[in-house]
Amino acid sequence: MSITTLSSRELNHDVSSAKKAAKKGPVIITDRGKPSHVLMTYDEFERLTGKHRSLVDALAMPGLSGIEFDPPRVEITPRRVDLS
């Protein structure tokens, strides 16, 4: 993973190269020489924040209606419990 540092001015002049750099690692954006923001991919953001999609969210995404999903059935046999 590489860390790239860009000034706010450099970011404004070439956003596409900043986005490409973010695919390789975080991009630190400086304002008057001091770090002010970090640009990263959304996947990296989700990994860092621990926000994972639920199965329902994933299946509700557009374009996924054609994917077959047939999970195996789980057979659970209850056991008798004496509550007397």
PyMOL Python script that loads the backbone (N, CA, C, O; Angstrom):
from pymol import cmd

cmd.read_pdbstr("""\
ATOM      1  N   MET A   1       0.848  -1.169   0.000  1.00  0.00           N
ATOM      2  CA  MET A   1       0.000   0.000   0.000  1.00  0.00           C
ATOM      3  C   MET A   1       0.896   1.236   0.000  1.00  0.00           C
ATOM      4  O   MET A   1       1.828   1.345   0.797  1.00  0.00           O
ATOM      5  N   SER A   2       0.598   2.158  -0.903  1.00  0.00           N
ATOM      6  CA  SER A   2       1.371   3.394  -0.960  1.00  0.00           C
ATOM      7  C   SER A   2       0.508   4.559  -0.481  1.00  0.00           C
ATOM      8  O   SER A   2      -0.704   4.577  -0.696  1.00  0.00           O
ATOM      9  N   ILE A   3       1.138   5.512   0.158  1.00  0.00           N
ATOM     10  CA  ILE A   3       0.437   6.704   0.633  1.00  0.00           C
ATOM     11  C   ILE A   3       0.860   7.868  -0.252  1.00  0.00           C
ATOM     12  O   ILE A   3       2.049   8.117  -0.449  1.00  0.00           O
ATOM     13  N   THR A   4      -0.126   8.571  -0.778  1.00  0.00           N
ATOM     14  CA  THR A   4       0.122   9.715  -1.650  1.00  0.00           C
ATOM     15  C   THR A   4      -0.327  10.978  -0.924  1.00  0.00           C
ATOM     16  O   THR A   4      -1.348  10.975  -0.237  1.00  0.00           O
ATOM     17  N   THR A   5       0.428  12.046  -1.076  1.00  0.00           N
ATOM     18  CA  THR A   5       0.048  13.329  -0.486  1.00  0.00           C
ATOM     19  C   THR A   5      -0.138  14.346  -1.602  1.00  0.00           C
ATOM     20  O   THR A   5       0.732  14.513  -2.457  1.00  0.00           O
ATOM     21  N   LEU A   6      -1.285  15.023  -1.585  1.00  0.00           N
ATOM     22  CA  LEU A   6      -1.593  16.053  -2.576  1.00  0.00           C
ATOM     23  C   LEU A   6      -2.075  17.306  -1.859  1.00  0.00           C
ATOM     24  O   LEU A   6      -2.716  17.226  -0.811  1.00  0.00           O
ATOM     25  N   SER A   7      -1.767  18.447  -2.424  1.00  0.00           N
ATOM     26  CA  SER A   7      -2.333  19.686  -1.897  1.00  0.00           C
ATOM     27  C   SER A   7      -3.763  19.812  -2.426  1.00  0.00           C
ATOM     28  O   SER A   7      -4.136  19.141  -3.388  1.00  0.00           O
ATOM     29  N   SER A   8      -4.542  20.659  -1.804  1.00  0.00           N
ATOM     30  CA  SER A   8      -5.913  20.894  -2.278  1.00  0.00           C
ATOM     31  C   SER A   8      -5.905  21.377  -3.723  1.00  0.00           C
ATOM     32  O   SER A   8      -6.769  21.002  -4.515  1.00  0.00           O
ATOM     33  N   ARG A   9      -4.939  22.200  -4.057  1.00  0.00           N
ATOM     34  CA  ARG A   9      -4.833  22.731  -5.420  1.00  0.00           C
ATOM     35  C   ARG A   9      -4.546  21.604  -6.417  1.00  0.00           C
ATOM     36  O   ARG A   9      -5.159  21.542  -7.483  1.00  0.00           O
ATOM     37  N   GLU A  10      -3.602  20.706  -6.063  1.00  0.00           N
ATOM     38  CA  GLU A  10      -3.284  19.575  -6.947  1.00  0.00           C
ATOM     39  C   GLU A  10      -4.505  18.679  -7.138  1.00  0.00           C
ATOM     40  O   GLU A  10      -4.764  18.196  -8.240  1.00  0.00           O
ATOM     41  N   LEU A  11      -5.247  18.463  -6.066  1.00  0.00           N
ATOM     42  CA  LEU A  11      -6.458  17.642  -6.158  1.00  0.00           C
ATOM     43  C   LEU A  11      -7.455  18.272  -7.119  1.00  0.00           C
ATOM     44  O   LEU A  11      -8.017  17.586  -7.973  1.00  0.00           O
ATOM     45  N   ASN A  12      -7.677  19.571  -6.985  1.00  0.00           N
ATOM     46  CA  ASN A  12      -8.639  20.260  -7.851  1.00  0.00           C
ATOM     47  C   ASN A  12      -8.229  20.235  -9.319  1.00  0.00           C
ATOM     48  O   ASN A  12      -9.089  20.227 -10.199  1.00  0.00           O
ATOM     49  N   HIS A  13      -6.940  20.223  -9.590  1.00  0.00           N
ATOM     50  CA  HIS A  13      -6.466  20.217 -10.977  1.00  0.00           C
ATOM     51  C   HIS A  13      -6.520  18.833 -11.611  1.00  0.00           C
ATOM     52  O   HIS A  13      -6.654  18.722 -12.829  1.00  0.00           O
ATOM     53  N   ASP A  14      -6.418  17.775 -10.808  1.00  0.00           N
ATOM     54  CA  ASP A  14      -6.373  16.422 -11.386  1.00  0.00           C
ATOM     55  C   ASP A  14      -7.042  15.406 -10.461  1.00  0.00           C
ATOM     56  O   ASP A  14      -6.372  14.601  -9.815  1.00  0.00           O
ATOM     57  N   VAL A  15      -8.359  15.458 -10.409  1.00  0.00           N
ATOM     58  CA  VAL A  15      -9.125  14.556  -9.545  1.00  0.00           C
ATOM     59  C   VAL A  15      -8.969  13.103  -9.985  1.00  0.00           C
ATOM     60  O   VAL A  15      -8.900  12.208  -9.144  1.00  0.00           O
ATOM     61  N   SER A  16      -8.912  12.861 -11.291  1.00  0.00           N
ATOM     62  CA  SER A  16      -8.844  11.472 -11.771  1.00  0.00           C
ATOM     63  C   SER A  16      -7.569  10.770 -11.316  1.00  0.00           C
ATOM     64  O   SER A  16      -7.611   9.585 -10.986  1.00  0.00           O
ATOM     65  N   SER A  17      -6.436  11.472 -11.292  1.00  0.00           N
ATOM     66  CA  SER A  17      -5.211  10.813 -10.824  1.00  0.00           C
ATOM     67  C   SER A  17      -5.268  10.576  -9.316  1.00  0.00           C
ATOM     68  O   SER A  17      -4.688   9.607  -8.826  1.00  0.00           O
ATOM     69  N   ALA A  18      -5.953  11.437  -8.579  1.00  0.00           N
ATOM     70  CA  ALA A  18      -6.122  11.220  -7.139  1.00  0.00           C
ATOM     71  C   ALA A  18      -6.974   9.981  -6.899  1.00  0.00           C
ATOM     72  O   ALA A  18      -6.692   9.203  -5.988  1.00  0.00           O
ATOM     73  N   LYS A  19      -8.010   9.792  -7.706  1.00  0.00           N
ATOM     74  CA  LYS A  19      -8.856   8.599  -7.571  1.00  0.00           C
ATOM     75  C   LYS A  19      -8.069   7.336  -7.909  1.00  0.00           C
ATOM     76  O   LYS A  19      -8.237   6.306  -7.256  1.00  0.00           O
ATOM     77  N   LYS A  20      -7.214   7.411  -8.923  1.00  0.00           N
ATOM     78  CA  LYS A  20      -6.369   6.259  -9.268  1.00  0.00           C
ATOM     79  C   LYS A  20      -5.399   5.947  -8.138  1.00  0.00           C
ATOM     80  O   LYS A  20      -5.177   4.782  -7.808  1.00  0.00           O
ATOM     81  N   ALA A  21      -4.825   6.983  -7.548  1.00  0.00           N
ATOM     82  CA  ALA A  21      -3.890   6.785  -6.437  1.00  0.00           C
ATOM     83  C   ALA A  21      -4.597   6.171  -5.234  1.00  0.00           C
ATOM     84  O   ALA A  21      -4.000   5.382  -4.500  1.00  0.00           O
ATOM     85  N   ALA A  22      -5.866   6.527  -5.026  1.00  0.00           N
ATOM     86  CA  ALA A  22      -6.628   5.990  -3.890  1.00  0.00           C
ATOM     87  C   ALA A  22      -6.849   4.488  -4.028  1.00  0.00           C
ATOM     88  O   ALA A  22      -7.068   3.805  -3.027  1.00  0.00           O
ATOM     89  N   LYS A  23      -6.797   3.965  -5.247  1.00  0.00           N
ATOM     90  CA  LYS A  23      -6.925   2.516  -5.434  1.00  0.00           C
ATOM     91  C   LYS A  23      -5.696   1.781  -4.919  1.00  0.00           C
ATOM     92  O   LYS A  23      -5.764   0.591  -4.612  1.00  0.00           O
ATOM     93  N   LYS A  24      -4.570   2.489  -4.824  1.00  0.00           N
ATOM     94  CA  LYS A  24      -3.321   1.882  -4.347  1.00  0.00           C
ATOM     95  C   LYS A  24      -3.088   2.122  -2.863  1.00  0.00           C
ATOM     96  O   LYS A  24      -2.274   1.440  -2.240  1.00  0.00           O
ATOM     97  N   GLY A  25      -3.802   3.092  -2.294  1.00  0.00           N
ATOM     98  CA  GLY A  25      -3.633   3.417  -0.881  1.00  0.00           C
ATOM     99  C   GLY A  25      -4.238   4.772  -0.578  1.00  0.00           C
ATOM    100  O   GLY A  25      -4.736   5.445  -1.481  1.00  0.00           O
ATOM    101  N   PRO A  26      -4.202   5.183   0.685  1.00  0.00           N
ATOM    102  CA  PRO A  26      -4.823   6.456   1.054  1.00  0.00           C
ATOM    103  C   PRO A  26      -4.124   7.649   0.406  1.00  0.00           C
ATOM    104  O   PRO A  26      -2.911   7.646   0.198  1.00  0.00           O
ATOM    105  N   VAL A  27      -4.920   8.661   0.095  1.00  0.00           N
ATOM    106  CA  VAL A  27      -4.396   9.908  -0.452  1.00  0.00           C
ATOM    107  C   VAL A  27      -4.647  10.992   0.598  1.00  0.00           C
ATOM    108  O   VAL A  27      -5.794  11.310   0.915  1.00  0.00           O
ATOM    109  N   ILE A  28      -3.574  11.546   1.126  1.00  0.00           N
ATOM    110  CA  ILE A  28      -3.690  12.602   2.129  1.00  0.00           C
ATOM    111  C   ILE A  28      -3.759  13.932   1.392  1.00  0.00           C
ATOM    112  O   ILE A  28      -2.891  14.250   0.579  1.00  0.00           O
ATOM    113  N   ILE A  29      -4.791  14.701   1.681  1.00  0.00           N
ATOM    114  CA  ILE A  29      -4.979  15.996   1.043  1.00  0.00           C
ATOM    115  C   ILE A  29      -4.625  17.070   2.069  1.00  0.00           C
ATOM    116  O   ILE A  29      -5.149  17.087   3.182  1.00  0.00           O
ATOM    117  N   THR A  30      -3.735  17.954   1.669  1.00  0.00           N
ATOM    118  CA  THR A  30      -3.287  18.995   2.594  1.00  0.00           C
ATOM    119  C   THR A  30      -3.939  20.332   2.264  1.00  0.00           C
ATOM    120  O   THR A  30      -4.268  20.619   1.114  1.00  0.00           O
ATOM    121  N   ASP A  31      -4.113  21.127   3.290  1.00  0.00           N
ATOM    122  CA  ASP A  31      -4.618  22.485   3.143  1.00  0.00           C
ATOM    123  C   ASP A  31      -3.609  23.400   3.828  1.00  0.00           C
ATOM    124  O   ASP A  31      -3.457  23.373   5.049  1.00  0.00           O
ATOM    125  N   ARG A  32      -2.929  24.199   3.033  1.00  0.00           N
ATOM    126  CA  ARG A  32      -1.850  25.072   3.528  1.00  0.00           C
ATOM    127  C   ARG A  32      -0.757  24.277   4.230  1.00  0.00           C
ATOM    128  O   ARG A  32      -0.219  24.690   5.257  1.00  0.00           O
ATOM    129  N   GLY A  33      -0.446  23.117   3.641  1.00  0.00           N
ATOM    130  CA  GLY A  33       0.657  22.297   4.139  1.00  0.00           C
ATOM    131  C   GLY A  33       0.315  21.357   5.281  1.00  0.00           C
ATOM    132  O   GLY A  33       1.163  20.574   5.710  1.00  0.00           O
ATOM    133  N   LYS A  34      -0.914  21.422   5.781  1.00  0.00           N
ATOM    134  CA  LYS A  34      -1.312  20.550   6.889  1.00  0.00           C
ATOM    135  C   LYS A  34      -2.331  19.527   6.394  1.00  0.00           C
ATOM    136  O   LYS A  34      -3.237  19.880   5.639  1.00  0.00           O
ATOM    137  N   PRO A  35      -2.197  18.259   6.806  1.00  0.00           N
ATOM    138  CA  PRO A  35      -3.180  17.246   6.401  1.00  0.00           C
ATOM    139  C   PRO A  35      -4.585  17.651   6.846  1.00  0.00           C
ATOM    140  O   PRO A  35      -4.796  18.009   8.005  1.00  0.00           O
ATOM    141  N   SER A  36      -5.541  17.591   5.920  1.00  0.00           N
ATOM    142  CA  SER A  36      -6.912  17.978   6.258  1.00  0.00           C
ATOM    143  C   SER A  36      -7.940  16.907   5.918  1.00  0.00           C
ATOM    144  O   SER A  36      -8.964  16.802   6.593  1.00  0.00           O
ATOM    145  N   HIS A  37      -7.686  16.115   4.890  1.00  0.00           N
ATOM    146  CA  HIS A  37      -8.635  15.087   4.461  1.00  0.00           C
ATOM    147  C   HIS A  37      -7.878  13.863   3.962  1.00  0.00           C
ATOM    148  O   HIS A  37      -6.690  13.927   3.646  1.00  0.00           O
ATOM    149  N   VAL A  38      -8.599  12.746   3.902  1.00  0.00           N
ATOM    150  CA  VAL A  38      -8.034  11.516   3.342  1.00  0.00           C
ATOM    151  C   VAL A  38      -9.015  10.974   2.316  1.00  0.00           C
ATOM    152  O   VAL A  38     -10.208  10.844   2.589  1.00  0.00           O
ATOM    153  N   LEU A  39      -8.502  10.661   1.137  1.00  0.00           N
ATOM    154  CA  LEU A  39      -9.301  10.060   0.074  1.00  0.00           C
ATOM    155  C   LEU A  39      -8.955   8.582   0.016  1.00  0.00           C
ATOM    156  O   LEU A  39      -7.781   8.214  -0.027  1.00  0.00           O
ATOM    157  N   MET A  40      -9.984   7.732   0.013  1.00  0.00           N
ATOM    158  CA  MET A  40      -9.779   6.283  -0.086  1.00  0.00           C
ATOM    159  C   MET A  40     -10.943   5.683  -0.854  1.00  0.00           C
ATOM    160  O   MET A  40     -11.963   6.339  -1.068  1.00  0.00           O
ATOM    161  N   THR A  41     -10.784   4.433  -1.266  1.00  0.00           N
ATOM    162  CA  THR A  41     -11.872   3.765  -1.966  1.00  0.00           C
ATOM    163  C   THR A  41     -12.995   3.460  -0.981  1.00  0.00           C
ATOM    164  O   THR A  41     -12.779   3.380   0.228  1.00  0.00           O
ATOM    165  N   TYR A  42     -14.188   3.295  -1.521  1.00  0.00           N
ATOM    166  CA  TYR A  42     -15.335   2.983  -0.667  1.00  0.00           C
ATOM    167  C   TYR A  42     -15.159   1.618  -0.009  1.00  0.00           C
ATOM    168  O   TYR A  42     -15.544   1.433   1.146  1.00  0.00           O
ATOM    169  N   ASP A  43     -14.581   0.663  -0.735  1.00  0.00           N
ATOM    170  CA  ASP A  43     -14.335  -0.662  -0.149  1.00  0.00           C
ATOM    171  C   ASP A  43     -13.420  -0.558   1.067  1.00  0.00           C
ATOM    172  O   ASP A  43     -13.652  -1.217   2.080  1.00  0.00           O
ATOM    173  N   GLU A  44     -12.386   0.262   0.967  1.00  0.00           N
ATOM    174  CA  GLU A  44     -11.469   0.452   2.092  1.00  0.00           C
ATOM    175  C   GLU A  44     -12.181   1.137   3.257  1.00  0.00           C
ATOM    176  O   GLU A  44     -11.959   0.789   4.416  1.00  0.00           O
ATOM    177  N   PHE A  45     -13.033   2.105   2.947  1.00  0.00           N
ATOM    178  CA  PHE A  45     -13.813   2.781   3.983  1.00  0.00           C
ATOM    179  C   PHE A  45     -14.700   1.783   4.728  1.00  0.00           C
ATOM    180  O   PHE A  45     -14.749   1.787   5.958  1.00  0.00           O
ATOM    181  N   GLU A  46     -15.399   0.928   3.978  1.00  0.00           N
ATOM    182  CA  GLU A  46     -16.248  -0.087   4.614  1.00  0.00           C
ATOM    183  C   GLU A  46     -15.424  -1.043   5.462  1.00  0.00           C
ATOM    184  O   GLU A  46     -15.850  -1.430   6.550  1.00  0.00           O
ATOM    185  N   ARG A  47     -14.252  -1.429   4.978  1.00  0.00           N
ATOM    186  CA  ARG A  47     -13.404  -2.337   5.742  1.00  0.00           C
ATOM    187  C   ARG A  47     -12.979  -1.688   7.059  1.00  0.00           C
ATOM    188  O   ARG A  47     -12.981  -2.336   8.105  1.00  0.00           O
ATOM    189  N   LEU A  48     -12.620  -0.422   7.001  1.00  0.00           N
ATOM    190  CA  LEU A  48     -12.162   0.275   8.206  1.00  0.00           C
ATOM    191  C   LEU A  48     -13.283   0.553   9.200  1.00  0.00           C
ATOM    192  O   LEU A  48     -13.062   0.526  10.410  1.00  0.00           O
ATOM    193  N   THR A  49     -14.476   0.820   8.695  1.00  0.00           N
ATOM    194  CA  THR A  49     -15.588   1.142   9.589  1.00  0.00           C
ATOM    195  C   THR A  49     -16.350  -0.093  10.029  1.00  0.00           C
ATOM    196  O   THR A  49     -17.213  -0.008  10.903  1.00  0.00           O
ATOM    197  N   GLY A  50     -16.044  -1.241   9.436  1.00  0.00           N
ATOM    198  CA  GLY A  50     -16.718  -2.475   9.833  1.00  0.00           C
ATOM    199  C   GLY A  50     -18.149  -2.559   9.354  1.00  0.00           C
ATOM    200  O   GLY A  50     -18.926  -3.364   9.867  1.00  0.00           O
ATOM    201  N   LYS A  51     -18.510  -1.747   8.385  1.00  0.00           N
ATOM    202  CA  LYS A  51     -19.880  -1.774   7.881  1.00  0.00           C
ATOM    203  C   LYS A  51     -19.961  -2.767   6.735  1.00  0.00           C
ATOM    204  O   LYS A  51     -19.461  -2.525   5.636  1.00  0.00           O
ATOM    205  N   HIS A  52     -20.588  -3.864   7.013  1.00  0.00           N
ATOM    206  CA  HIS A  52     -20.750  -4.897   6.001  1.00  0.00           C
ATOM    207  C   HIS A  52     -22.220  -4.983   5.632  1.00  0.00           C
ATOM    208  O   HIS A  52     -23.104  -4.811   6.471  1.00  0.00           O
ATOM    209  N   ARG A  53     -22.452  -5.245   4.400  1.00  0.00           N
ATOM    210  CA  ARG A  53     -23.837  -5.391   3.957  1.00  0.00           C
ATOM    211  C   ARG A  53     -24.434  -6.677   4.486  1.00  0.00           C
ATOM    212  O   ARG A  53     -23.754  -7.693   4.628  1.00  0.00           O
ATOM    213  N   SER A  54     -25.713  -6.608   4.773  1.00  0.00           N
ATOM    214  CA  SER A  54     -26.417  -7.823   5.147  1.00  0.00           C
ATOM    215  C   SER A  54     -26.774  -8.573   3.865  1.00  0.00           C
ATOM    216  O   SER A  54     -26.669  -8.026   2.767  1.00  0.00           O
ATOM    217  N   LEU A  55     -27.183  -9.790   4.011  1.00  0.00           N
ATOM    218  CA  LEU A  55     -27.587 -10.587   2.857  1.00  0.00           C
ATOM    219  C   LEU A  55     -28.756  -9.915   2.143  1.00  0.00           C
ATOM    220  O   LEU A  55     -28.810  -9.896   0.913  1.00  0.00           O
ATOM    221  N   VAL A  56     -29.680  -9.369   2.908  1.00  0.00           N
ATOM    222  CA  VAL A  56     -30.842  -8.696   2.317  1.00  0.00           C
ATOM    223  C   VAL A  56     -30.383  -7.486   1.500  1.00  0.00           C
ATOM    224  O   VAL A  56     -30.869  -7.272   0.389  1.00  0.00           O
ATOM    225  N   ASP A  57     -29.451  -6.692   2.040  1.00  0.00           N
ATOM    226  CA  ASP A  57     -28.935  -5.535   1.300  1.00  0.00           C
ATOM    227  C   ASP A  57     -28.249  -5.972   0.011  1.00  0.00           C
ATOM    228  O   ASP A  57     -28.449  -5.369  -1.044  1.00  0.00           O
ATOM    229  N   ALA A  58     -27.448  -7.012   0.101  1.00  0.00           N
ATOM    230  CA  ALA A  58     -26.722  -7.496  -1.074  1.00  0.00           C
ATOM    231  C   ALA A  58     -27.677  -8.002  -2.146  1.00  0.00           C
ATOM    232  O   ALA A  58     -27.482  -7.727  -3.330  1.00  0.00           O
ATOM    233  N   LEU A  59     -28.704  -8.735  -1.742  1.00  0.00           N
ATOM    234  CA  LEU A  59     -29.650  -9.278  -2.719  1.00  0.00           C
ATOM    235  C   LEU A  59     -30.553  -8.201  -3.310  1.00  0.00           C
ATOM    236  O   LEU A  59     -31.109  -8.386  -4.393  1.00  0.00           O
ATOM    237  N   ALA A  60     -30.705  -7.084  -2.614  1.00  0.00           N
ATOM    238  CA  ALA A  60     -31.556  -6.001  -3.103  1.00  0.00           C
ATOM    239  C   ALA A  60     -30.831  -5.091  -4.092  1.00  0.00           C
ATOM    240  O   ALA A  60     -31.445  -4.187  -4.659  1.00  0.00           O
ATOM    241  N   MET A  61     -29.544  -5.315  -4.305  1.00  0.00           N
ATOM    242  CA  MET A  61     -28.784  -4.470  -5.222  1.00  0.00           C
ATOM    243  C   MET A  61     -29.296  -4.634  -6.648  1.00  0.00           C
ATOM    244  O   MET A  61     -29.650  -5.740  -7.056  1.00  0.00           O
ATOM    245  N   PRO A  62     -29.336  -3.541  -7.410  1.00  0.00           N
ATOM    246  CA  PRO A  62     -29.796  -3.631  -8.797  1.00  0.00           C
ATOM    247  C   PRO A  62     -28.903  -4.557  -9.621  1.00  0.00           C
ATOM    248  O   PRO A  62     -27.687  -4.600  -9.434  1.00  0.00           O
ATOM    249  N   GLY A  63     -29.522  -5.288 -10.525  1.00  0.00           N
ATOM    250  CA  GLY A  63     -28.774  -6.158 -11.423  1.00  0.00           C
ATOM    251  C   GLY A  63     -28.500  -7.546 -10.884  1.00  0.00           C
ATOM    252  O   GLY A  63     -27.867  -8.354 -11.563  1.00  0.00           O
ATOM    253  N   LEU A  64     -28.956  -7.840  -9.693  1.00  0.00           N
ATOM    254  CA  LEU A  64     -28.679  -9.147  -9.107  1.00  0.00           C
ATOM    255  C   LEU A  64     -29.876 -10.089  -9.159  1.00  0.00           C
ATOM    256  O   LEU A  64     -29.811 -11.204  -8.641  1.00  0.00           O
ATOM    257  N   SER A  65     -30.960  -9.652  -9.775  1.00  0.00           N
ATOM    258  CA  SER A  65     -32.160 -10.485  -9.786  1.00  0.00           C
ATOM    259  C   SER A  65     -31.964 -11.784 -10.564  1.00  0.00           C
ATOM    260  O   SER A  65     -32.704 -12.744 -10.346  1.00  0.00           O
ATOM    261  N   GLY A  66     -30.989 -11.833 -11.461  1.00  0.00           N
ATOM    262  CA  GLY A  66     -30.760 -13.039 -12.247  1.00  0.00           C
ATOM    263  C   GLY A  66     -29.903 -14.085 -11.555  1.00  0.00           C
ATOM    264  O   GLY A  66     -29.748 -15.190 -12.075  1.00  0.00           O
ATOM    265  N   ILE A  67     -29.350 -13.770 -10.409  1.00  0.00           N
ATOM    266  CA  ILE A  67     -28.484 -14.710  -9.698  1.00  0.00           C
ATOM    267  C   ILE A  67     -29.337 -15.646  -8.859  1.00  0.00           C
ATOM    268  O   ILE A  67     -30.183 -15.215  -8.075  1.00  0.00           O
ATOM    269  N   GLU A  68     -29.094 -16.929  -9.042  1.00  0.00           N
ATOM    270  CA  GLU A  68     -29.848 -17.908  -8.258  1.00  0.00           C
ATOM    271  C   GLU A  68     -29.248 -18.027  -6.869  1.00  0.00           C
ATOM    272  O   GLU A  68     -28.029 -18.052  -6.698  1.00  0.00           O
ATOM    273  N   PHE A  69     -30.124 -18.100  -5.886  1.00  0.00           N
ATOM    274  CA  PHE A  69     -29.681 -18.264  -4.505  1.00  0.00           C
ATOM    275  C   PHE A  69     -30.552 -19.337  -3.883  1.00  0.00           C
ATOM    276  O   PHE A  69     -31.727 -19.107  -3.598  1.00  0.00           O
ATOM    277  N   ASP A  70     -29.981 -20.494  -3.675  1.00  0.00           N
ATOM    278  CA  ASP A  70     -30.718 -21.619  -3.111  1.00  0.00           C
ATOM    279  C   ASP A  70     -29.894 -22.204  -1.965  1.00  0.00           C
ATOM    280  O   ASP A  70     -29.174 -23.185  -2.151  1.00  0.00           O
ATOM    281  N   PRO A  71     -30.003 -21.596  -0.773  1.00  0.00           N
ATOM    282  CA  PRO A  71     -29.196 -22.086   0.348  1.00  0.00           C
ATOM    283  C   PRO A  71     -29.642 -23.479   0.774  1.00  0.00           C
ATOM    284  O   PRO A  71     -30.809 -23.832   0.604  1.00  0.00           O
ATOM    285  N   PRO A  72     -28.733 -24.270   1.323  1.00  0.00           N
ATOM    286  CA  PRO A  72     -29.115 -25.609   1.779  1.00  0.00           C
ATOM    287  C   PRO A  72     -30.053 -25.518   2.985  1.00  0.00           C
ATOM    288  O   PRO A  72     -29.932 -24.624   3.822  1.00  0.00           O
ATOM    289  N   ARG A  73     -30.968 -26.446   3.046  1.00  0.00           N
ATOM    290  CA  ARG A  73     -31.895 -26.478   4.183  1.00  0.00           C
ATOM    291  C   ARG A  73     -31.186 -27.057   5.391  1.00  0.00           C
ATOM    292  O   ARG A  73     -30.406 -28.003   5.287  1.00  0.00           O
ATOM    293  N   VAL A  74     -31.473 -26.474   6.522  1.00  0.00           N
ATOM    294  CA  VAL A  74     -30.896 -26.952   7.771  1.00  0.00           C
ATOM    295  C   VAL A  74     -31.986 -27.695   8.526  1.00  0.00           C
ATOM    296  O   VAL A  74     -33.069 -27.162   8.768  1.00  0.00           O
ATOM    297  N   GLU A  75     -31.688 -28.915   8.888  1.00  0.00           N
ATOM    298  CA  GLU A  75     -32.659 -29.719   9.635  1.00  0.00           C
ATOM    299  C   GLU A  75     -32.272 -29.692  11.103  1.00  0.00           C
ATOM    300  O   GLU A  75     -31.179 -30.121  11.473  1.00  0.00           O
ATOM    301  N   ILE A  76     -33.161 -29.193  11.930  1.00  0.00           N
ATOM    302  CA  ILE A  76     -32.916 -29.131  13.364  1.00  0.00           C
ATOM    303  C   ILE A  76     -33.927 -30.023  14.062  1.00  0.00           C
ATOM    304  O   ILE A  76     -35.138 -29.881  13.889  1.00  0.00           O
ATOM    305  N   THR A  77     -33.407 -30.935  14.846  1.00  0.00           N
ATOM    306  CA  THR A  77     -34.280 -31.826  15.607  1.00  0.00           C
ATOM    307  C   THR A  77     -34.291 -31.356  17.062  1.00  0.00           C
ATOM    308  O   THR A  77     -33.258 -31.371  17.731  1.00  0.00           O
ATOM    309  N   PRO A  78     -35.466 -30.939  17.550  1.00  0.00           N
ATOM    310  CA  PRO A  78     -35.516 -30.484  18.939  1.00  0.00           C
ATOM    311  C   PRO A  78     -35.341 -31.653  19.902  1.00  0.00           C
ATOM    312  O   PRO A  78     -35.735 -32.780  19.602  1.00  0.00           O
ATOM    313  N   ARG A  79     -34.759 -31.380  21.039  1.00  0.00           N
ATOM    314  CA  ARG A  79     -34.624 -32.438  22.044  1.00  0.00           C
ATOM    315  C   ARG A  79     -35.634 -32.186  23.148  1.00  0.00           C
ATOM    316  O   ARG A  79     -36.051 -31.054  23.394  1.00  0.00           O
ATOM    317  N   ARG A  80     -36.003 -33.240  23.787  1.00  0.00           N
ATOM    318  CA  ARG A  80     -36.973 -33.134  24.879  1.00  0.00           C
ATOM    319  C   ARG A  80     -36.278 -32.580  26.120  1.00  0.00           C
ATOM    320  O   ARG A  80     -35.141 -32.927  26.437  1.00  0.00           O
ATOM    321  N   VAL A  81     -37.005 -31.712  26.801  1.00  0.00           N
ATOM    322  CA  VAL A  81     -36.486 -31.117  28.024  1.00  0.00           C
ATOM    323  C   VAL A  81     -37.495 -31.364  29.133  1.00  0.00           C
ATOM    324  O   VAL A  81     -38.690 -31.126  28.963  1.00  0.00           O
ATOM    325  N   ASP A  82     -37.011 -31.838  30.258  1.00  0.00           N
ATOM    326  CA  ASP A  82     -37.888 -32.093  31.408  1.00  0.00           C
ATOM    327  C   ASP A  82     -37.936 -30.834  32.262  1.00  0.00           C
ATOM    328  O   ASP A  82     -36.948 -30.477  32.902  1.00  0.00           O
ATOM    329  N   LEU A  83     -39.075 -30.168  32.273  1.00  0.00           N
ATOM    330  CA  LEU A  83     -39.235 -28.940  33.035  1.00  0.00           C
ATOM    331  C   LEU A  83     -40.021 -29.152  34.335  1.00  0.00           C
ATOM    332  O   LEU A  83     -40.505 -28.192  34.934  1.00  0.00           O
ATOM    333  N   SER A  84     -40.144 -30.404  34.764  1.00  0.00           N
ATOM    334  CA  SER A  84     -40.922 -30.658  35.986  1.00  0.00           C
ATOM    335  C   SER A  84     -40.126 -30.432  37.243  1.00  0.00           C
ATOM    336  O   SER A  84     -40.648 -30.607  38.344  1.00  0.00           O
TER     337      SER A  84
END
""", "prot")
cmd.dss("prot")
cmd.show_as("cartoon", "prot")
cmd.util.cbc("prot")
cmd.orient("prot")
